[in-house]
Amino acid sequence: MNEMELPQYLREDNLSEETKTLISSLPTFKDSVGNLYNYRGCWYYPNTLQGVINYEKGFKPQETDIILASFPKSGTTWLKALTVALLERLKNDTCPDHLLQSDNPHGLVPFLETSVFLNSSTPDLSKFSSPRVFSTHMPFHSLRVPLENSPCKIVYVCRNMKDVLVSLWYFRSTYFNTKEDMESLFESLCEGLSFYAPVWENVLSYWRGSLEDPKQILFMRYEEMKSEPTAQVKRLAEFLGCPFTEEEEEDGSVDKLVELCSLRSLSGMEINKSGKAFNNLPYSSFFRKGEVGDFKNHLTPEMENKIDMIIQEKYNGSGLKF
Ligand code: PAP
């Protein structure tokens, strides 16, 4: 694949001299998109690694910041939409529908390392009003580097690794033209050798953080958001400090917000049908089936067993169960 067709964050053409020196000493391997480097236990494509380093150097947290975190393909777009809608409803002069119709959740809540800090450690953040909402796929130990003792809130969404694999495979083969088969992406994920991997390190870093400080980190699960959306949205609202009022509960506002942020509703919005992200990815690429258990249509029983065994072993003793 022609390197310049790839979104910038996947490329290798934006590195400072310092980062070039750093990566020459880091563990590395190549996949069907490009070279990956292991930094603080997590695999990154080079320009993303530059974004992580810029973030670690330059991010100045504000007390009211909210950071939405996830491993890729775990429900990030959905969590962003819900958070935007929850916060927007507090403003009297606007209606959450307008904001979500004006831009994709990824445009409204940018990623720290692949967008905000991709090109600079001192980006202009003046357009963000309080509370600023950002997102990340970095593990917690990298995210926390510049946070120090900031009381900012972090929401993590976790999804079954088997559905993550299937979702990731569709995304990569459709939009990055990787020509890799499901089997090889499966092997990479199982070995912990893919972008932002290992999955379990990402998940466990936030899981442990949420146990240590439940006021700072809310740990959510995609499967629970699907099975009991109302309860989970209320949980999110409470954590963010904007619980639904009795009046809102009675007048159906919770269900309306859940419906507004559903895959059907978001994917049907004009902006998401025809818009493109700053990195040229079509906004429609963030919406597919949104089902729990789609892996059953794609993985063999042997593949399922292998992932189950890995998850069981890695999460053993952590209190986290699937
Ligand atoms: P990202 O990591 O690239 O930001 P992310 O949003 O985390 O992607 O994951 C995309 C998955 O969430 C897709 O899953 P699928 O491939 O299994 O279908 C996408 O369909 C799903 N998704 C997006 N929006 C919603 C939503 N509003 N409700 C439920 N699932 C959603």
Residues whose N, C-alpha, C, O or C-beta is under 5 A from the ligand:
A	BS01	PAP	F71 P72 K73 S74 G75 T76 T77 W78 D163 S167 C261 S262 L263 F286 F287 R288 K289 G290 E291
